[in-house]
Amino acid sequence: MNLFDEFRAAVLAALDTLEAEGTLPAGLDRSNIAVEPPRDAAHGDMATNAAMVLAKPAGKPPRVIADALAARLAADPRIASAEVAGPGFLNLRLVPAVWQAHVATVLKADADYGRSAIGQGRKVNVEFVSANPTGPMHVGHVRGAVVGDALSNLLAFSGWNVTREYYINDGGAQVDVLARSAYERYREANGLSPEIREGLYPGDYLIPVGEALKAKYGDSLLDKGEQFWLAEIREFATGMMMQMIREDLAALGVAMDVYSSEKALYGTGKIEAALAELRDKGLIYEGVLEPPKGKTPEDWEPREQTLFRSTLHGDDVDRPVMKSDGSWTYFAPDIAYHYDKVKRGFDELIDIFGADHGGYVKRMKAAVAALSDGRVALDIKLIQLVKLWKNGEPFKMSKRAGTFVTLRDVVELAGADVTRFIMLTRKNDVALDFDFDKVLEQSKDNPVFYVQYANARVNSVLRKAAETGVAIDDATVDLSLIAHPAELALVGKLAEWPRLVEIAARANEPHRVAFYLYELASDFHGLWNRGNDELSLRFVQDDPVQTQAKIALVRATGVVIRAGLAILGVKPVEEMR
C-alpha cells in the first residue's frame, strides 16, 4: 500500500545486483536509505539518497554509485527515467500506469488506505489533559486534549494498542482549596454571604456545588470547623468537578479509557513500593544537593534528603523524593504512578504536559528508564500556549471560570470540529494564535474550511455524476484515462498518505496529518479550478466512460480526506452552506 516502500524495495534489489557484480562491496549498512518525494516536484516523482548514504563506506564517489544505480533502475518497467542530480541524488519518474493503478489501490482499501501495522500491536499509554479537578478546563487544556486524542487515533490507525488515560491530580493541597471554596458557596446557598478570600477559587462554577451540598446536608455544616467537613466536601466537590471535566471532554469529542487517581497512591504503599524498587537498584540514597544556579526550585532544601540518583539515567541532577521532614515531594507520587503504568505492561508511555512542566521531562524519563530497566520508552510532548483573539483583540476571561477562558467557551464559539483542526495546525511545541474570526471565515487562509470545502466538492461531484446516470463500477472503470499531468500529480499526493501516516506515528506528531490534508485540499482545488479553463479536466464529462475514470480519482481523494479527518477527530462536511 505504501508506494514509496515498494520503490525502496526496488532500489535495494538494484543494490543487490550491484553487489553481486562487484560494483559495490557487500555488507553495507542500508538502514538510512530512503525513497521519498523530492523537495521540488519538477525534479521527478520520487528521489533516493542511496548513493549519498553508501558513498563513504563503499569508498566510491556518490555520482559513480548513482550512475550505476540509475542504469539498473531504468530497466524497471515502472520507471520512466532515473536521473542523477547534484552530488549524487537520484530522481525517479514513474510511468503513468503506476499512478493509474494506485487509484484502484486507494479505492479497494477505502477507509483502511494508509492503515499500517508498524505498531505491531505494542501497548502504548497516552496520558493527556490530567487537569487539576478544581474547575472547568481552560483553553490550554483544549490543545492538550486535542493533541492527545488525535495522537491516540493516529497510533491506533498505525497498529498500536492504545490506552487513553487521565491522571486526576487529587492528592495535593489544591483540592483542600477547592473544598474551602465550595464551602463558601454552600454558605451562600444557605443565604449567607460567601467569603471568597484571596487564594480561594472565585468562579461561578462552584455555585451549583454549593447548592448540591445544601441539598445533601441542609444547614448542618454551617458554623462548624473545617475538621468536621473538609474531607467530606473535598470528595464531594472533586466528584462534581470530575463530572464537569468529563462533560467538557465529551463536548470536544474526547473519551478517556482510564481515569487514575493520585490520591489512590497515598497511604496504600504504592509510593513506598516504587521507591523500594529504585532502592533495590541502588538508586535511592540520603544526601544533600548543591544549591541550584539561578532560581531556587520549591523542592530544594540545604539539608539531607532522600534522593533519586536520576543522573545515572540522563538527568542533570539527582532529584529529591522525600523532604527532610518525611513528607513526599511532588515527584514521588509521579514516580509511583509511572511505575504502575510500567507494571500494567505498557511497552511505550506518552505524556502530554503543559509547557510549564519542561523541568519534569528529564527526571520523569530517568525514573521510567530506571523502573523498567530501559524496556519502556517514555516520550513527553510539551504543549505551548494558545492565545485567543476576537475582533482584533485578546479574548477576555470567562466570568463563569473567574480567571480564564474555558474549554466550553471555545467550543461554543467555534464548534468542536473547527477547534480540533485549528489546534493541530501548529506543532505542539510552538505557540498558537486562535482567532475566532479567522477560524470561521470561508477562505483559503482558513485551513479547516479549505479541507472541509474539498470534501464538500468531492460529494458535489459525486451527486452530479449520479444525476447524469454515471455508474460507479470499479470493475469496469478505465483508469488509463487518468492521464493529464495535473491528474497524475493529484494521485501522487494521494500516494504520499501511507508514508505520511507512518512518519507522523513514529514521531508522535499528529499535526503532520493536518498539514498534509491542507496540501491535498490545495491540489484538489487546483485541479478543480483548472477545469474551469480546460474542459478536458472537468470531472463530469459528456462521455460517461471519461467521467467514470475521473470520478474514480475524485472518490480516491475523498477516501484520504475522510481518513485524515477521522484521525484528527473531525467530522467531514458533506455540503457547504
C-alpha positions as CSV (number, residue, x, y, z in Angstrom):
1,M,0.0,0.0,0.0
2,N,3.0,2.3,0.7
3,L,4.2,3.0,-2.8
4,F,7.4,4.6,-1.5
5,D,8.2,1.4,0.3
6,E,7.7,-0.5,-2.9
7,F,10.2,1.6,-4.8
8,R,12.7,1.5,-1.8
9,A,12.5,-2.3,-2.3
10,A,13.3,-1.8,-6.0
11,V,16.3,0.3,-5.0
12,L,17.5,-2.3,-2.6
13,A,17.1,-5.0,-5.2
14,A,19.2,-3.0,-7.7
15,L,21.9,-2.6,-5.0
16,D,21.9,-6.4,-4.5
17,T,22.7,-6.7,-8.2
18,L,25.5,-4.1,-8.0
19,E,26.9,-6.0,-5.0
20,A,26.7,-9.3,-6.9
21,E,28.6,-8.0,-9.9
22,G,31.2,-6.4,-7.7
23,T,30.4,-2.8,-8.3
24,L,29.7,-2.3,-4.6
25,P,31.2,-4.2,-1.7
26,A,28.9,-6.5,0.3
27,G,27.5,-5.9,3.7
28,L,27.0,-2.1,3.5
29,D,24.5,-0.6,6.0
30,R,21.4,0.4,4.1
31,S,19.2,1.4,7.1
32,N,19.4,5.1,6.2
33,I,18.5,4.7,2.6
34,A,15.2,6.4,1.8
35,V,12.9,6.9,-1.1
36,E,10.8,10.0,-0.7
37,P,9.1,12.8,-2.6
38,P,11.6,15.3,-4.0
39,R,11.6,18.7,-2.5
40,D,10.9,20.2,-5.9
41,A,8.1,18.3,-7.8
42,A,9.8,19.4,-11.0
43,H,12.7,17.1,-10.3
44,G,10.6,13.9,-10.5
45,D,8.1,11.7,-8.7
46,M,10.5,10.1,-6.2
47,A,14.1,10.6,-5.0
48,T,16.6,8.4,-3.3
49,N,19.7,9.2,-1.2
50,A,21.1,5.7,-1.7
51,A,24.3,6.8,-3.4
52,M,25.0,9.6,-0.8
53,V,24.5,7.1,2.0
54,L,26.7,4.4,0.6
55,A,29.5,6.5,-0.9
56,K,31.8,6.8,2.1
57,P,31.5,3.2,3.4
58,A,31.8,1.9,-0.2
59,G,34.9,4.2,-0.9
60,K,33.4,5.5,-4.1
61,P,32.2,8.9,-5.3
62,P,28.4,9.2,-4.9
63,R,27.9,10.1,-8.5
64,V,29.6,6.8,-9.6
65,I,27.2,4.8,-7.4
66,A,24.3,6.9,-8.6
67,D,25.1,6.4,-12.3
68,A,25.3,2.6,-11.8
69,L,22.1,2.5,-9.8
70,A,20.3,4.7,-12.3
71,A,21.2,2.2,-15.1
72,R,19.8,-0.7,-13.1
73,L,16.6,1.2,-12.2
74,A,15.9,2.4,-15.7
75,A,15.4,-1.3,-16.6
76,D,12.4,-1.4,-14.3
77,P,9.2,-1.1,-16.5
78,R,7.6,1.0,-13.8
79,I,10.3,3.7,-14.0
80,A,10.2,6.1,-17.0
81,S,13.6,7.6,-16.1
82,A,16.2,7.7,-13.4
83,E,18.3,10.9,-13.4
84,V,21.3,11.7,-11.3
85,A,21.2,15.2,-9.7
86,G,23.7,17.3,-7.7
87,P,26.3,15.4,-5.8
88,G,24.6,12.1,-6.2
89,F,20.8,12.2,-5.6
90,L,18.8,10.1,-7.8
91,N,15.4,11.3,-9.1
92,L,12.9,8.8,-10.5
93,R,10.0,9.4,-12.8
94,L,7.3,6.8,-12.9
95,V,5.2,5.7,-15.8
96,P,1.5,6.8,-15.7
97,A,0.3,3.2,-15.3
98,V,1.8,3.2,-11.8
99,W,-0.3,6.2,-10.7
100,Q,-3.4,4.9,-12.5
101,A,-3.2,1.6,-10.8
102,H,-2.7,3.3,-7.4
103,V,-6.2,4.9,-7.7
104,A,-7.6,1.4,-7.7
105,T,-5.4,0.6,-4.7
106,V,-6.9,3.5,-2.8
107,L,-10.5,2.7,-3.7
108,K,-10.1,-1.0,-2.8
109,A,-8.6,-0.2,0.6
110,D,-11.2,2.6,1.2
111,A,-11.2,3.6,4.9
112,D,-8.2,1.3,5.5
113,Y,-6.0,3.1,3.0
114,G,-2.9,4.2,4.8
115,R,-3.6,2.0,7.8
116,S,-0.4,0.1,8.8
117,A,0.9,-2.4,11.3
118,I,4.1,-0.6,12.2
119,G,2.9,-0.5,15.9
120,Q,2.9,-4.3,15.8
121,G,0.2,-4.4,18.5
122,R,2.5,-2.8,21.1
123,K,0.7,-1.4,24.1
124,V,1.0,2.4,24.4
125,N,-0.4,4.5,27.2
126,V,-1.2,8.1,26.2
127,E,-1.8,10.3,29.2
128,F,-3.1,13.7,28.5
129,V,-5.1,16.6,29.9
130,S,-4.8,15.5,33.5
131,A,-6.1,18.8,34.7
132,N,-6.5,19.5,38.4
133,P,-10.1,18.7,39.4
134,T,-10.7,22.2,40.8
135,G,-12.8,23.7,38.0
136,P,-13.7,23.6,34.3
137,M,-11.0,23.1,31.8
138,H,-9.4,26.2,30.2
139,V,-8.1,26.8,26.7
140,G,-4.7,25.4,27.4
141,H,-6.3,22.1,28.3
142,V,-8.1,22.2,24.9
143,R,-4.9,22.0,22.9
144,G,-3.5,19.2,25.1
145,A,-6.8,17.3,24.8
146,V,-6.9,17.5,21.1
147,V,-3.2,16.6,20.6
148,G,-3.5,13.6,22.9
149,D,-6.7,12.4,21.3
150,A,-5.5,12.8,17.7
151,L,-2.2,11.2,18.6
152,S,-4.1,8.2,20.1
153,N,-6.2,8.0,16.9
154,L,-3.0,8.1,14.8
155,L,-1.3,5.4,16.8
156,A,-4.3,3.1,16.7
157,F,-4.5,3.6,12.9
158,S,-0.9,2.6,12.7
159,G,-1.1,-0.6,14.6
160,W,-0.6,0.3,18.3
161,N,-2.9,-0.9,21.1
162,V,-3.8,2.4,22.6
163,T,-5.0,3.3,26.1
164,R,-6.1,6.9,26.7
165,E,-5.5,7.9,30.3
166,Y,-6.3,10.8,32.6
167,Y,-4.4,11.3,35.8
168,I,-6.5,13.0,38.4
169,N,-4.3,15.3,40.5
170,D,-6.4,15.0,43.6
171,G,-3.7,14.3,46.1
172,G,-2.3,17.8,46.7
173,A,-3.2,21.0,48.6
174,Q,-5.3,22.3,45.7
175,V,-8.2,20.0,46.5
176,D,-8.3,21.4,50.0
177,V,-8.6,24.8,48.5
178,L,-11.4,23.5,46.3
179,A,-13.2,22.2,49.4
180,R,-12.9,25.5,51.2
181,S,-14.1,27.4,48.1
182,A,-17.1,25.0,47.8
183,Y,-17.9,25.5,51.4
184,E,-18.3,29.3,50.9
185,R,-20.7,28.5,48.0
186,Y,-22.5,26.2,50.4
187,R,-22.9,29.0,52.9
188,E,-24.1,31.2,50.0
189,A,-26.7,28.6,49.1
190,N,-27.9,28.8,52.7
191,G,-28.5,32.5,52.5
192,L,-25.1,33.7,53.9
193,S,-22.6,35.9,52.2
194,P,-19.7,33.9,50.8
195,E,-16.2,34.9,51.9
196,I,-14.2,34.4,48.7
197,R,-10.9,35.4,50.3
198,E,-7.6,35.5,48.4
199,G,-6.3,32.1,47.5
200,L,-9.8,30.5,47.0
201,Y,-11.4,29.8,43.6
202,P,-13.8,32.6,42.7
203,G,-15.6,31.2,39.7
204,D,-19.3,30.9,39.5
205,Y,-19.0,27.3,38.5
206,L,-18.9,26.4,42.2
207,I,-22.4,27.8,42.8
208,P,-24.1,24.5,41.7
209,V,-21.7,22.7,44.0
210,G,-22.8,24.8,46.9
211,E,-26.4,24.2,46.1
212,A,-25.8,20.4,45.8
213,L,-24.1,20.5,49.2
214,K,-27.1,22.2,50.7
215,A,-29.4,19.6,49.1
216,K,-27.4,16.9,50.8
217,Y,-26.5,18.4,54.1
218,G,-29.1,21.2,54.6
219,D,-27.6,23.7,57.1
220,S,-26.0,21.0,59.3
221,L,-22.4,22.0,58.3
222,L,-22.8,25.8,59.0
223,D,-20.6,27.3,61.7
224,K,-18.7,24.0,62.1
225,G,-14.9,23.9,61.9
226,E,-13.4,22.5,58.8
227,Q,-12.1,19.5,60.6
228,F,-15.8,18.3,60.5
229,W,-16.4,18.9,56.8
230,L,-13.1,19.3,54.9
231,A,-12.6,15.7,53.9
232,E,-16.2,15.1,53.0
233,I,-16.7,18.2,51.0
234,R,-13.3,17.7,49.3
235,E,-14.5,14.3,48.0
236,F,-18.0,15.6,47.1
237,A,-16.6,18.7,45.2
238,T,-13.9,16.7,43.4
239,G,-16.5,14.3,42.2
240,M,-18.6,17.1,40.8
241,M,-15.6,18.7,39.2
242,M,-14.6,15.5,37.5
243,Q,-18.1,15.1,36.1
244,M,-17.8,18.6,34.7
245,I,-14.4,17.7,33.2
246,R,-15.9,14.6,31.6
247,E,-18.7,16.7,30.1
248,D,-16.1,19.2,28.8
249,L,-14.1,16.5,27.2
250,A,-17.2,15.0,25.6
251,A,-18.1,18.4,24.1
252,L,-14.7,18.3,22.4
253,G,-15.3,14.7,21.3
254,V,-12.7,13.1,23.7
255,A,-13.4,10.0,25.7
256,M,-10.8,8.5,28.1
257,D,-10.3,4.8,28.7
258,V,-8.9,5.1,32.2
259,Y,-9.1,7.7,35.0
260,S,-6.3,7.2,37.6
261,S,-6.2,9.0,40.9
262,E,-3.2,10.5,42.6
263,K,-4.9,10.3,45.9
264,A,-5.1,6.5,45.5
265,L,-1.3,6.4,45.7
266,Y,-1.1,7.8,49.2
267,G,-1.5,5.5,52.2
268,T,-1.6,2.4,50.0
269,G,2.0,1.5,49.9
270,K,2.3,2.3,46.2
271,I,4.7,5.1,46.6
272,E,6.8,3.1,49.0
273,A,6.8,0.1,46.6
274,A,8.1,2.2,43.7
275,L,10.9,3.8,45.8
276,A,11.8,0.3,47.1
277,E,12.2,-0.8,43.6
278,L,14.6,2.0,42.9
279,R,16.4,1.4,46.3
280,D,16.9,-2.2,45.3
281,K,18.7,-0.9,42.2
282,G,21.0,1.3,44.3
283,L,19.3,4.4,43.0
284,I,17.9,5.9,46.3
285,Y,20.3,7.5,48.8
286,E,20.5,10.1,51.6
287,G,22.3,13.2,50.6
288,V,22.5,17.0,50.3
289,L,22.0,18.6,46.9
290,E,24.2,21.5,45.8
291,P,22.2,24.8,45.6
292,P,20.9,25.3,42.0
293,K,22.0,28.1,39.8
294,G,19.5,30.8,39.2
295,K,16.0,30.5,40.7
296,T,15.8,28.1,43.6
297,P,13.1,25.4,43.0
298,E,10.5,24.6,45.6
299,D,11.7,21.1,46.3
300,W,15.4,22.1,47.1
301,E,16.5,22.1,50.7
302,P,20.0,22.8,52.1
303,R,19.8,19.7,54.2
304,E,19.9,15.9,53.9
305,Q,17.1,14.5,51.9
306,T,16.1,11.2,50.3
307,L,17.3,11.4,46.7
308,F,16.8,9.5,43.4
309,R,20.1,9.1,41.5
310,S,18.5,10.2,38.3
311,T,21.8,11.4,36.8
312,L,22.6,7.7,36.1
313,H,19.7,7.8,33.6
314,G,20.3,11.1,31.8
315,D,19.1,13.7,34.2
316,D,21.2,16.8,35.0
317,V,21.0,16.5,38.8
318,D,19.7,13.9,41.3
319,R,16.1,14.6,42.5
320,P,14.6,14.6,46.0
321,V,11.7,12.2,46.6
322,M,11.3,12.8,50.3
323,K,11.8,16.0,52.3
324,S,13.8,16.2,55.5
325,D,10.5,16.3,57.4
326,G,9.5,12.9,56.0
327,S,6.8,14.2,53.6
328,W,6.9,13.3,49.9
329,T,8.0,15.7,47.2
330,Y,5.7,16.2,44.2
331,F,8.0,13.9,42.3
332,A,7.4,10.8,44.5
333,P,3.8,10.1,43.6
334,D,4.6,10.7,39.9
335,I,7.3,8.0,40.1
336,A,4.7,5.7,41.7
337,Y,2.1,6.5,39.0
338,H,4.5,5.7,36.2
339,Y,5.7,2.6,38.0
340,D,2.1,1.5,38.0
341,K,1.9,2.0,34.2
342,V,5.1,0.0,33.7
343,K,3.6,-2.8,35.8
344,R,0.5,-2.8,33.8
345,G,2.5,-4.0,30.8
346,F,2.7,-1.0,28.6
347,D,5.5,-1.1,26.0
348,E,5.5,2.7,25.5
349,L,4.4,5.6,27.5
350,I,3.5,9.1,26.2
351,D,2.8,12.1,28.5
352,I,1.2,15.3,27.1
353,F,2.3,18.0,29.5
354,G,1.8,21.8,29.6
355,A,4.8,24.0,28.7
356,D,5.3,24.8,32.4
357,H,6.3,21.1,33.0
358,G,9.5,21.4,30.9
359,G,11.6,20.8,34.0
360,Y,9.9,17.5,34.6
361,V,11.0,15.9,31.4
362,K,14.4,14.6,32.2
363,R,13.6,13.4,35.7
364,M,10.5,11.6,34.6
365,K,12.3,9.9,31.7
366,A,15.0,8.9,34.1
367,A,12.5,7.4,36.5
368,V,10.8,5.3,33.8
369,A,14.1,4.1,32.4
370,A,15.2,3.0,35.9
371,L,12.0,1.4,36.8
372,S,11.7,-0.6,33.6
373,D,15.4,-1.3,33.1
374,G,15.2,0.6,29.9
375,R,12.5,-1.6,28.4
376,V,9.7,1.0,28.4
377,A,10.2,4.2,26.3
378,L,8.7,7.5,27.6
379,D,8.0,10.3,25.2
380,I,6.9,13.7,26.7
381,K,5.2,16.2,24.5
382,L,5.1,19.8,25.8
383,I,2.1,21.9,24.7
384,Q,2.8,25.5,24.2
385,L,0.3,28.3,25.0
386,V,-2.8,29.2,23.0
387,K,-3.6,33.0,22.5
388,L,-7.2,33.7,21.8
389,W,-8.3,36.7,19.7
390,K,-11.7,38.1,18.7
391,N,-12.5,41.3,16.8
392,G,-8.8,42.0,16.6
393,E,-8.3,42.0,20.4
394,P,-7.3,39.4,23.0
395,F,-10.4,37.4,24.1
396,K,-11.2,38.1,27.7
397,M,-11.7,35.7,30.6
398,S,-14.9,33.9,31.3
399,K,-16.9,35.2,34.3
400,R,-18.1,31.7,34.9
401,A,-14.5,30.5,35.4
402,G,-13.4,33.6,37.2
403,T,-9.8,33.8,35.8
404,F,-9.6,32.1,32.4
405,V,-11.4,31.2,29.2
406,T,-13.0,27.8,29.4
407,L,-13.0,24.9,27.0
408,R,-16.7,25.3,26.7
409,D,-16.3,29.0,25.7
410,V,-14.1,28.0,22.8
411,V,-16.2,25.1,21.7
412,E,-19.5,27.1,21.9
413,L,-18.0,29.9,19.8
414,A,-16.1,27.9,17.2
415,G,-17.5,24.4,17.3
416,A,-15.7,21.2,18.2
417,D,-14.6,20.3,14.7
418,V,-13.1,23.7,14.0
419,T,-11.4,23.8,17.4
420,R,-9.9,20.4,17.0
421,F,-8.5,21.1,13.5
422,I,-7.1,24.5,14.3
423,M,-5.4,23.2,17.5
424,L,-3.4,20.9,15.2
425,T,-2.3,23.5,12.7
426,R,1.0,24.0,14.6
427,K,3.4,21.6,16.1
428,N,2.7,21.1,19.8
429,D,5.9,22.9,21.0
430,V,5.0,26.1,19.1
431,A,2.7,28.8,20.4
432,L,-0.6,29.0,18.6
433,D,-2.9,32.0,17.9
434,F,-6.6,31.1,17.8
435,D,-8.6,34.0,16.2
436,F,-12.3,33.3,16.4
437,D,-13.0,35.5,13.3
438,K,-10.4,33.8,11.1
439,V,-11.1,30.2,12.1
440,L,-14.7,30.7,11.0
441,E,-14.1,32.6,7.7
442,Q,-14.6,30.9,4.4
443,S,-11.3,31.3,2.7
444,K,-8.1,29.5,1.6
445,D,-6.4,31.1,4.6
446,N,-8.6,29.1,6.9
447,P,-7.2,25.5,6.8
448,V,-10.2,23.8,8.3
449,F,-12.6,25.4,5.8
450,Y,-10.3,24.7,2.9
451,V,-10.1,21.0,3.7
452,Q,-13.9,20.7,4.5
453,Y,-14.6,22.5,1.3
454,A,-12.6,20.0,-0.6
455,N,-14.6,17.2,0.9
456,A,-17.9,19.0,0.1
457,R,-16.7,19.4,-3.5
458,V,-16.0,15.7,-3.7
459,N,-19.6,15.0,-2.7
460,S,-20.9,17.6,-5.1
461,V,-19.1,15.9,-8.0
462,L,-20.5,12.5,-7.0
463,R,-24.0,13.9,-6.7
464,K,-23.7,15.5,-10.1
465,A,-22.3,12.3,-11.7
466,A,-25.2,10.3,-10.1
467,E,-27.7,12.8,-11.6
468,T,-26.3,12.2,-15.1
469,G,-26.5,8.4,-14.6
470,V,-22.8,7.6,-14.5
471,A,-22.2,4.2,-12.9
472,I,-19.7,3.7,-10.1
473,D,-18.2,0.4,-11.0
474,D,-14.5,-0.2,-10.1
475,A,-14.5,-3.4,-12.1
476,T,-15.1,-1.7,-15.4
477,V,-13.5,1.8,-15.0
478,D,-10.7,2.5,-17.4
479,L,-8.1,4.2,-15.2
480,S,-5.8,4.7,-18.2
481,L,-8.0,7.7,-18.9
482,I,-6.5,9.5,-15.9
483,A,-3.6,10.8,-17.9
484,H,-3.2,14.6,-17.6
485,P,-0.1,15.6,-15.6
486,A,-2.3,17.6,-13.2
487,E,-4.4,14.5,-12.5
488,L,-1.4,12.3,-12.1
489,A,0.1,14.8,-9.7
490,L,-3.0,14.5,-7.5
491,V,-2.6,10.8,-7.5
492,G,1.0,11.3,-6.4
493,K,-0.2,13.3,-3.5
494,L,-2.7,10.6,-2.5
495,A,0.2,8.1,-2.7
496,E,2.1,10.1,0.0
497,W,-0.6,9.4,2.6
498,P,0.6,6.0,3.9
499,R,4.1,7.3,4.2
500,L,3.0,10.4,5.9
501,V,1.0,8.4,8.4
502,E,4.0,6.2,9.3
503,I,6.3,9.2,9.7
504,A,3.7,11.0,11.9
505,A,3.1,7.9,14.0
506,R,6.7,7.2,14.6
507,A,7.4,10.8,15.7
508,N,4.1,11.1,17.7
509,E,3.2,14.2,15.7
510,P,-0.4,14.3,14.7
511,H,-0.1,17.9,13.4
512,R,1.6,16.4,10.3
513,V,-1.8,15.0,9.3
514,A,-3.4,18.5,9.4
515,F,-0.6,19.9,7.3
516,Y,-0.9,17.1,4.7
517,L,-4.7,17.5,4.4
518,Y,-4.3,21.2,3.7
519,E,-1.8,20.4,0.9
520,L,-4.1,17.7,-0.5
521,A,-7.0,20.0,-0.5
522,S,-4.9,22.7,-2.3
523,D,-4.0,20.2,-5.0
524,F,-7.6,19.1,-5.4
525,H,-9.0,22.7,-5.5
526,G,-6.2,23.5,-8.0
527,L,-7.3,20.7,-10.4
528,W,-11.0,21.8,-9.9
529,N,-10.1,25.3,-10.9
530,R,-8.1,24.2,-13.9
531,G,-11.3,22.5,-15.1
532,N,-12.9,25.9,-15.4
533,D,-10.4,26.7,-18.3
534,E,-9.6,23.3,-19.6
535,L,-12.8,21.4,-20.3
536,S,-11.0,18.1,-20.5
537,L,-10.1,18.4,-16.8
538,R,-13.6,18.7,-15.6
539,F,-14.7,15.8,-13.5
540,V,-18.1,15.3,-15.2
541,Q,-17.7,14.9,-19.0
542,D,-20.2,14.3,-21.8
543,D,-18.6,10.9,-22.2
544,P,-19.7,8.6,-19.3
545,V,-16.6,6.5,-19.7
546,Q,-14.3,9.5,-19.3
547,T,-16.5,10.7,-16.3
548,Q,-16.3,7.3,-14.7
549,A,-12.4,7.4,-14.7
550,K,-12.3,11.0,-13.4
551,I,-14.9,10.1,-10.7
552,A,-12.6,7.3,-9.5
553,L,-9.9,9.9,-8.9
554,V,-12.4,12.2,-7.0
555,R,-13.6,9.3,-4.9
556,A,-10.0,8.3,-4.0
557,T,-9.4,11.9,-2.9
558,G,-12.4,11.7,-0.7
559,V,-11.2,8.5,0.8
560,V,-8.0,10.1,2.0
561,I,-9.6,13.3,3.2
562,R,-12.1,11.4,5.3
563,A,-9.3,9.1,6.7
564,G,-7.2,12.1,7.7
565,L,-10.2,13.9,9.3
566,A,-11.0,10.8,11.3
567,I,-7.5,10.8,12.8
568,L,-7.9,14.4,13.8
569,G,-11.3,13.6,15.2
570,V,-13.1,16.0,12.9
571,K,-16.4,15.1,11.2
572,P,-16.3,15.7,7.4
573,V,-18.7,18.2,6.0
574,E,-20.8,16.8,3.2
575,E,-22.1,20.1,1.9
576,M,-21.1,23.7,2.4
577,R,-23.8,26.1,3.2
